[in-house]
């Protein structure tokens, strides 16, 4: 099992690093779904990534890709993550939707959407969660009723981030309302234009300042050809997309810059006439954080190695997701103890250290163990798939 890069992959990494050093700023890096949302600068950066040949490295050539190993995608995600926790700007489409369309979409859907995703032009928002359906996605109630060449969709989604600026909704809805059928067998996936008549979007604001949304569908007409794959198979496709999400969204290297800033703060800040870096407890906590970040990287590399070698992914991505999200909470807690009362200052405060990023990370980190599947559900998946234990729910 070799996690190293080939000569060609290393050359790609070096070229990418030069590009990022010249073109990426912290303001652009913060334009992602977790922070400020994607604005005009983020979209321009997305198109520039594509123009310089950094998007679609592992995607099929017939849709505009290069047909190379997935390792190139992981290099891109890691090098972006090292710089202020940056994402691929339009990353729901790139990391979750695109791979699922590749596996399950019709040829028409592939031709319509994949080239535009690779060109960095369009974004999707996830339409899974509902007010009474979060961890148990199979219990969703939004209905899609077939009428001729359309499905008529009614219902509500919540915590659907990016809906206010995405072009398309990656929507899951119930297409089989018959009683007695297993809940997970009656769901289908659709690609819906966000400017379709009957869609209403209302903002929800998190305590870290991230905007998410609740979305209402009132007799929205979705063309039949916009259904992804087979009818009533959407739950399985969602699980596949979530597998891609674990490997390509929960990136340990996005915490690298935060750890480096905390180390620099400990070097530069004095207490009682001595640098904080000379305090044994400070050194111990920062060293522990570095250990955990390296463990998270190895876990991620193992899961990526399985994907790159076309081997089945079972519980491995769940381990990475749980460890990385909980490690983030431990890291920001260490930072809060290191900065003391200054860690509470927000970015607009005149004496704020680290540009206020620690306070943002602290408020944001609560979401990471809830969003995209709670740690409790993830542990249940690991127990069932990895240890052969019975279901707990």
Protein Blocks (a to p, Z undefined) as FASTA:
>chain_A
ZZbdcfklmmmmmmmmmmmmmmpcfklmmmcfklnopafklmmmmmmmmmnopgoklgcf
klopaopafklmmmmmmmmmmngoiacfklmlmmmmmmmmmmmmcfklmmmmmmmmmnop
accdddfbcfklcklmmlpcbdcddehjbccdedddehiehklmpfbdcddddfbfcghi
afklmcccddddfkbghiacdddddfkopacdddddehiacdfklpghjehilmmmmmmm
mmmmmmmmmcfklmmmmmmmmmmmmmmpcgehiafklpmklmmmmmmmmmmmmmmmmmmm
mmmmmmmnopacfklmmmmmmmmmmmmmmmmmmmmmmnmmmlmpcfkbfklghhlmmmmm
mmmmmmmmmggpifklmmmmmmmmmnopacfZZ
